[in-house]
Every structure is written in C-alpha cells, then in structure tokens.
C-alpha cells in the first residue's frame, strides 16, 4: 500500500503540541497595520490553538506528524 503524502502547505502552517492540539499563526498581521489598535496587533502576534472542529481535516493533511 502506498504512503499518504503530507500536504506541504499545511506542514508549514500548523505545528502539533504535546497534547495533540494544533497551533497556528493569526491572520491580518501582514499589512494595513496603521488602522489596527496596538492591543489588537499584540493579540495577533501570538500563536493560537486551532478549534477541534478542524482537527480531523488537518489530520488528513498531516498523516505522519
């Protein structure tokens, strides 16, 4: 049986934690930052945990991680 290929785009965007959750980086932090408040930008700077509803999809993309 063939191996399942890892989706490289997903492997660059998501990291798995020790508890099996997936970390991801926030969007809206690339440009047009002048109109966003400092508090908003500070919260976007940190990584976040992906909601459980998406975890089965990410598992298909990252079968060996």
Buried (B, 14 or more C-beta within 10 A) or exposed (E): EEEEEEBEEBEEBBBBEEEEEBBBEEEEEEEEEEEEEEEEEEEBEEEEEBEEEEBEEBEEBBEEE
